[in-house]
Amino acid sequence: MAQYLILIYGDEARWEAASESERRQIDEGHRAFWQQAGAAILASGELEPTRTATTLRPGGEQPLITDGPFLETKEVLGGFYVVDVADLDAALALAGLLAESRQDHSGVQVHPLVDHS
């Protein structure tokens, strides 16, 4: 088994303006993901908007702390899953269930995690 981090990106302005129907479509993808993945999901979460983020950057002896995300981008990280599955193909199959993998303003990345055991 291998662990993968599935990162869900999207356009915050479009998410905030989404209709109930659009939100239901996204939620249906997440329900399908949960049903298919089951116990393979080790962790998951939806992030608050980037305006609530705090960034630490190098600043000499102490890091500089600033409000907001590190970069101004259109697509931002909105949520994640950590899954423990057989291989990359299995992780990609799960990620493909997410509506964000098919929308024109979002995307999903799948990253293998380093096994330190």
Contact map, one row per residue, 1 for C-alpha under 8 A:
111000000000000000000000000000000000000000000000000000000000000000000000000000000001111000000000000000000000000000000
111100000000000000000000000000000000000000000000000000000000000000000000000000000001111000000000000000000000000110100
111110000000000000000000000000000000000000000000000000000000000000000000000000000111100000000000000000000000000110100
011111000000000000000000000000000000000000000000000000000000000000000000000000000111100100100000000000000000011110000
001111100000000000000000000000000000000000000000000000000000000000000000000000011110000000000000000000000000011110000
000111110000000000000000000000000000000000000000000000000000000000000000000000011110000000000010000000000001111000000
000011111000000000000000000000000000000000000000000000000000000000000000000011111000000000000000000000000001111000000
000001111100000000000000000000000000000000000000000000000000000000000000000011110000000000000000000100000111100000000
000000111110000000000000000000000000000000000000000000000000000000000000001111100000000000000000000100000111000000000
000000011111011000000000000000000000000000000000000000000000000000000000011111000000000000000000000100001110000000000
000000001111111000000000000000000000000000000000000000000000000000000000011100000000000000000000000000001100000000000
000000000111111100000000000000000000000000000000100000000000000000000000011100000000000000000000000000000000000000000
000000000011111110000000000000000000000000000000000000000000000000000000000000000000000000000000000000000000000000000
000000000111111111000000000000000000000000000000000000000000000000000000000000000000000000000000000000001000000000000
000000000111111111000000000000000000000000000000000000000000000000000000000000000000000000000000000000000000000000000
000000000001111111000000000000000000000000000000000000000000000000000000000000000000000000000000000000000000000000000
000000000000111111100000000000000000000000000000000000000000000000000000000000000000000000000000000000000000000000000
000000000000011111111110000000000000000000000000000000000000000000000000000000000000000000000000000000000000000000000
000000000000000011111110000000000000000000000000000000000000000000000000000000000000000000000000000000000000000000000
000000000000000001111111000000000000000000000000000000000000000000000000000000000000000000000000000000000000000000000
000000000000000001111111100000000000000000000000000000000000000000000000000000000000000000000000000000000000000000000
000000000000000001111111110000000000000000000000000000000000000000000000000000000000000000000000000000000000000000000
000000000000000001111111111000000000000000000000000000000000000000000000000000000000000000000000000000000000000000000
000000000000000000011111111100000000000000000000000000000000000000000000000000000000000000000000000000000000000000000
000000000000000000001111111110000000000000000000000000000000000000000000000000000000000000000000001000000000000000000
000000000000000000000111111111000000000000000000000000000000000000000000000000000000000000000000011100000000000000000
000000000000000000000011111111100000000000000000000000000000000000000000000000000000000000000000000000000000000000000
000000000000000000000001111111110000000000000000000000000000000000000000000000000000000000000000001000000000000000000
000000000000000000000000111111111000000000000000000000000000000000000000000000000000000000000000111000000000000000000
000000000000000000000000011111111100000000000000000000000000000000000000000000000000000000000000111000000000000000000
000000000000000000000000001111111110000000000000000000000000000000000000000000000000000000000000000000000000000000000
000000000000000000000000000111111111000000000000000000000000000000000000000000000000000000000000110000000000000000000
000000000000000000000000000011111111100000000000000000000000000000000000000000000000000000000110110000000000000000000
000000000000000000000000000001111111110010000000000000000000000000000000000000000000000000000000000000000000000000000
000000000000000000000000000000111111110000000000000000000000000000000000000000000000000000000000000000000000000000000
000000000000000000000000000000011111110000000000000000000000000000000000000000000000000000000100000000000000000000000
000000000000000000000000000000001111111110000000000000000000000000000000000000000010000000000100000000000000000000000
000000000000000000000000000000000111111110000000000000000000000000000000000000000000000000000000000000000000000000000
000000000000000000000000000000000000111111000000000000000000000000000000000000000000000000000000000000000000000000000
000000000000000000000000000000000000111111000000000000000000000000000000000000000011100000000000000000000000000000000
000000000000000000000000000000000100111111110000000000000000000000000000000000001111000000000000000000000000000000000
000000000000000000000000000000000000001111110000000000000000000000000000000000001111000000000000000000000000000000000
000000000000000000000000000000000000000011111000000000000000000000000000000000001110000000000000000000000000000000000
000000000000000000000000000000000000000011111100000000000000000000000000000000111100000000000000000000000000000000000
000000000000000000000000000000000000000000111110000000000000000000000000000000111000000000000000000000000000000000000
000000000000000000000000000000000000000000011111000000000000000000000000000001110000000000000000000000000000000000000
000000000000000000000000000000000000000000001111100000000000000000000000000011100000000000000000000000000000000000000
000000000000000000000000000000000000000000000111110110000000000000000000000001000000000000000000000000000000000000000
000000000001000000000000000000000000000000000011111110000000000000000000000001000000000000000000000000000000000000000
000000000000000000000000000000000000000000000001111110000000000000011000000100000000000000000000000000000000000000000
000000000000000000000000000000000000000000000000111110000000000000111000000000000000000000000000000000000000000000000
000000000000000000000000000000000000000000000001111111000000000000110000000000000000000000000000000000000000000000000
000000000000000000000000000000000000000000000001111111100000000000111000000000000000000000000000000000000000000000000
000000000000000000000000000000000000000000000000000111110000000011111000000000000000000000000000000000000000000000000
000000000000000000000000000000000000000000000000000011111000000011111100000000000000000000000000000000000000000000000
000000000000000000000000000000000000000000000000000001111100001111000000000000000000000000000000000000000000000000000
000000000000000000000000000000000000000000000000000000111110001110000000000000000000000000000000000000000000000000000
000000000000000000000000000000000000000000000000000000011111011100000000000000000000000000000000000000000000000000000
000000000000000000000000000000000000000000000000000000001111111100000000000000000000000000000000000000000000000000000
000000000000000000000000000000000000000000000000000000000111111000000000000000000000000000000000000000000000000000000
000000000000000000000000000000000000000000000000000000000011111000000000000000000000000000000000000000000000000000000
000000000000000000000000000000000000000000000000000000000111111100000000000000000000000000000000000000000000000000000
000000000000000000000000000000000000000000000000000000011111111110000000000000000000000000000000000000000000000000000
000000000000000000000000000000000000000000000000000000011110011111000000000000000000000000000000000000000000000000000
000000000000000000000000000000000000000000000000000001111000001111100000000000000000000000000000000000000000000000000
000000000000000000000000000000000000000000000000000001110000000111110000000000000000000000000000000000000000000000000
000000000000000000000000000000000000000000000000001111100000000011111000000000000000000000000000000000000000000000000
000000000000000000000000000000000000000000000000011111100000000001111100000000000000000000000000000000000000000000000
000000000000000000000000000000000000000000000000011011100000000000111111000000000000000000000000000000000000000000000
000000000000000000000000000000000000000000000000000000100000000000011111000000000000000000000000000000000000000000000
000000000000000000000000000000000000000000000000000000000000000000001111100000000000000000000000000000000000000000000
000000000000000000000000000000000000000000000000000000000000000000001111110000000000000000000000000000000000000000000
000000000000000000000000000000000000000000000000000000000000000000000011111100000000000000000000000000000000000000000
000000000111000000000000000000000000000000000000000000000000000000000001111100000000000000000000000000000000000000000
000000001111000000000000000000000000000000000000000000000000000000000000111110000000000000000000000000001100000000000
000000001111000000000000000000000000000000000000010000000000000000000000111111000000000000000000000000000000000000000
000000111100000000000000000000000000000000000010000000000000000000000000001111100000000000000000000000000000000000000
000000111100000000000000000000000000000000000111100000000000000000000000000111110000000000000000000000000000000000000
000000111000000000000000000000000000000000011110000000000000000000000000000011111000000000000000000000000000000000000
000011110000000000000000000000000000000000011100000000000000000000000000000001111100000000000000000000000000000000000
000011100000000000000000000000000000000011111000000000000000000000000000000000111110000000000000000000000000000000000
001111000000000000000000000000000000000011110000000000000000000000000000000000011111000000000000000000000000000000000
001111000000000000000000000000000000100111100000000000000000000000000000000000001111100000100000000000000000000000000
111100000000000000000000000000000000000111000000000000000000000000000000000000000111110000000000000000000000000000000
111100000000000000000000000000000000000100000000000000000000000000000000000000000011111101100000000000000000000000000
110000000000000000000000000000000000000000000000000000000000000000000000000000000001111101000000000000000000000000000
110000000000000000000000000000000000000000000000000000000000000000000000000000000000111111100000000000000000000000000
000100000000000000000000000000000000000000000000000000000000000000000000000000000000111111110000000000000000000100000
000000000000000000000000000000000000000000000000000000000000000000000000000000000000001111111000000000000000000000000
000000000000000000000000000000000000000000000000000000000000000000000000000000000000111111111100000000000000000000000
000100000000000000000000000000000000000000000000000000000000000000000000000000000010101111111110000000000000010000000
000000000000000000000000000000000000000000000000000000000000000000000000000000000000000111111111000000000000010000000
000000000000000000000000000000000000000000000000000000000000000000000000000000000000000011111111100000000000000000000
000000000000000000000000000000001001100000000000000000000000000000000000000000000000000001111111110000000000000000000
000001000000000000000000000000001000000000000000000000000000000000000000000000000000000000111111110010000001010000000
000000000000000000000000000000000000000000000000000000000000000000000000000000000000000000011111111011000000000000000
000000000000000000000000000011011000000000000000000000000000000000000000000000000000000000001111111010000000000000000
000000000000000000000000010011011000000000000000000000000000000000000000000000000000000000000111111111000000000000000
000000000000000000000000110111000000000000000000000000000000000000000000000000000000000000000001111111100000000000000
000000011100000000000000010000000000000000000000000000000000000000000000000000000000000000000000011111100111000000000
000000000000000000000000000000000000000000000000000000000000000000000000000000000000000000000011111111100111000000000
000000000000000000000000000000000000000000000000000000000000000000000000000000000000000000000001011111110110000000000
000000000000000000000000000000000000000000000000000000000000000000000000000000000000000000000000001111111110000000000
000000000000000000000000000000000000000000000000000000000000000000000000000000000000000000000000000001111100000000000
000000000110010000000000000000000000000000000000000000000000000000000000001000000000000000000000000000111110000000000
000000011110000000000000000000000000000000000000000000000000000000000000001000000000000000000000000111111111000000000
000000011100000000000000000000000000000000000000000000000000000000000000000000000000000000000000000111101111100000000
000001111000000000000000000000000000000000000000000000000000000000000000000000000000000000000010000110000111110000000
000001110000000000000000000000000000000000000000000000000000000000000000000000000000000000000000000000000011111000000
000111100000000000000000000000000000000000000000000000000000000000000000000000000000000000110010000000000001111100000
000111100000000000000000000000000000000000000000000000000000000000000000000000000000000000000000000000000000111110000
011110000000000000000000000000000000000000000000000000000000000000000000000000000000000100000000000000000000011111000
011110000000000000000000000000000000000000000000000000000000000000000000000000000000000000000000000000000000001111100
000000000000000000000000000000000000000000000000000000000000000000000000000000000000000000000000000000000000000111110
011000000000000000000000000000000000000000000000000000000000000000000000000000000000000000000000000000000000000011111
000000000000000000000000000000000000000000000000000000000000000000000000000000000000000000000000000000000000000001111
000000000000000000000000000000000000000000000000000000000000000000000000000000000000000000000000000000000000000000111
